[in-house]
Amino acid sequence: MATLARRMFKIALFFCLFVLSVRYVRPSPYPMTESQLDVWWRASDWLGIRDPEDLIFVVWVTIELIVAVLAYVAIIRLWRHYRAKQ
């Protein structure tokens, strides 16, 4: 039962970190400037994506996921370090 509770806590922790990263990790200027939009249009054309909004969405969700994973790993390592000292 304790293992299940730990796993559920870790899942909830990761989910909360992901929600926080979605809320607070944003592209710099929003709305974007013309030069930035031009870069997104070129990248979407090069990748064969019709709408650059689809590319922007995928890129930012990936960045937010990476931020959540890094925060999760840091919290877990800090917790293990803290528990090892006790």
C-alpha beads as a LAMMPS data file, in Angstrom:
LAMMPS data file: protein, C-alpha beads

86 atoms
85 bonds

1 atom types
1 bond types

-500.0 500.0 xlo xhi
-500.0 500.0 ylo yhi
-500.0 500.0 zlo zhi

Masses

1 110.0

Atoms # bond

1 1 1 0.000 0.000 0.000
2 1 1 2.859 2.374 0.762
3 1 1 4.348 1.725 -2.677
4 1 1 1.065 2.619 -4.333
5 1 1 0.846 5.826 -2.305
6 1 1 4.410 6.795 -3.277
7 1 1 3.718 6.144 -6.944
8 1 1 0.512 8.153 -6.842
9 1 1 2.331 11.005 -5.096
10 1 1 5.037 11.003 -7.773
11 1 1 2.441 11.041 -10.542
12 1 1 0.598 13.913 -8.849
13 1 1 3.883 15.781 -8.346
14 1 1 4.789 15.451 -12.024
15 1 1 1.300 16.490 -13.120
16 1 1 1.416 19.577 -10.884
17 1 1 4.866 20.503 -12.181
18 1 1 3.649 20.140 -15.755
19 1 1 0.628 22.356 -15.065
20 1 1 2.904 24.970 -13.482
21 1 1 5.254 24.875 -16.461
22 1 1 2.316 25.285 -18.863
23 1 1 1.162 28.276 -16.853
24 1 1 4.492 30.052 -16.414
25 1 1 6.766 29.003 -19.328
26 1 1 5.821 31.227 -22.253
27 1 1 7.403 32.549 -25.424
28 1 1 9.110 35.880 -24.796
29 1 1 6.966 38.485 -26.534
30 1 1 3.356 37.493 -26.863
31 1 1 2.029 38.260 -29.454
32 1 1 5.079 37.603 -31.535
33 1 1 6.835 40.135 -33.707
34 1 1 6.754 39.948 -37.501
35 1 1 10.327 38.641 -37.709
36 1 1 9.555 35.816 -35.266
37 1 1 6.411 34.880 -37.148
38 1 1 8.423 34.838 -40.370
39 1 1 10.818 32.305 -38.819
40 1 1 7.893 30.116 -37.713
41 1 1 6.357 30.301 -41.222
42 1 1 9.651 29.254 -42.826
43 1 1 10.129 26.390 -40.372
44 1 1 6.581 25.126 -40.899
45 1 1 7.004 25.309 -44.681
46 1 1 10.316 23.448 -44.444
47 1 1 8.720 20.721 -42.308
48 1 1 5.643 20.526 -44.530
49 1 1 3.216 21.751 -41.883
50 1 1 0.374 23.827 -43.278
51 1 1 -0.343 25.938 -40.171
52 1 1 2.566 27.329 -38.111
53 1 1 0.310 27.385 -35.024
54 1 1 0.513 23.582 -34.993
55 1 1 4.306 23.760 -34.974
56 1 1 4.336 26.422 -32.251
57 1 1 2.021 24.293 -30.091
58 1 1 4.144 21.150 -30.429
59 1 1 7.400 23.008 -29.754
60 1 1 6.105 24.785 -26.646
61 1 1 4.444 21.690 -25.180
62 1 1 7.755 19.865 -25.675
63 1 1 9.644 22.667 -23.923
64 1 1 7.125 22.678 -21.075
65 1 1 7.443 18.902 -20.744
66 1 1 11.240 19.163 -20.579
67 1 1 10.982 21.852 -17.880
68 1 1 8.586 19.676 -15.858
69 1 1 10.888 16.641 -16.150
70 1 1 13.935 18.652 -15.062
71 1 1 12.062 20.080 -12.062
72 1 1 10.787 16.608 -11.145
73 1 1 14.253 15.067 -11.308
74 1 1 15.711 17.904 -9.227
75 1 1 13.021 17.533 -6.541
76 1 1 13.425 13.752 -6.363
77 1 1 17.229 14.018 -6.090
78 1 1 16.994 16.673 -3.404
79 1 1 14.518 14.551 -1.470
80 1 1 16.779 11.479 -1.687
81 1 1 19.754 13.551 -0.564
82 1 1 17.747 14.916 2.365
83 1 1 16.563 11.431 3.382
84 1 1 20.089 10.002 3.146
85 1 1 21.401 12.617 5.572
86 1 1 18.813 11.736 8.199

Bonds

1 1 1 2
2 1 2 3
3 1 3 4
4 1 4 5
5 1 5 6
6 1 6 7
7 1 7 8
8 1 8 9
9 1 9 10
10 1 10 11
11 1 11 12
12 1 12 13
13 1 13 14
14 1 14 15
15 1 15 16
16 1 16 17
17 1 17 18
18 1 18 19
19 1 19 20
20 1 20 21
21 1 21 22
22 1 22 23
23 1 23 24
24 1 24 25
25 1 25 26
26 1 26 27
27 1 27 28
28 1 28 29
29 1 29 30
30 1 30 31
31 1 31 32
32 1 32 33
33 1 33 34
34 1 34 35
35 1 35 36
36 1 36 37
37 1 37 38
38 1 38 39
39 1 39 40
40 1 40 41
41 1 41 42
42 1 42 43
43 1 43 44
44 1 44 45
45 1 45 46
46 1 46 47
47 1 47 48
48 1 48 49
49 1 49 50
50 1 50 51
51 1 51 52
52 1 52 53
53 1 53 54
54 1 54 55
55 1 55 56
56 1 56 57
57 1 57 58
58 1 58 59
59 1 59 60
60 1 60 61
61 1 61 62
62 1 62 63
63 1 63 64
64 1 64 65
65 1 65 66
66 1 66 67
67 1 67 68
68 1 68 69
69 1 69 70
70 1 70 71
71 1 71 72
72 1 72 73
73 1 73 74
74 1 74 75
75 1 75 76
76 1 76 77
77 1 77 78
78 1 78 79
79 1 79 80
80 1 80 81
81 1 81 82
82 1 82 83
83 1 83 84
84 1 84 85
85 1 85 86
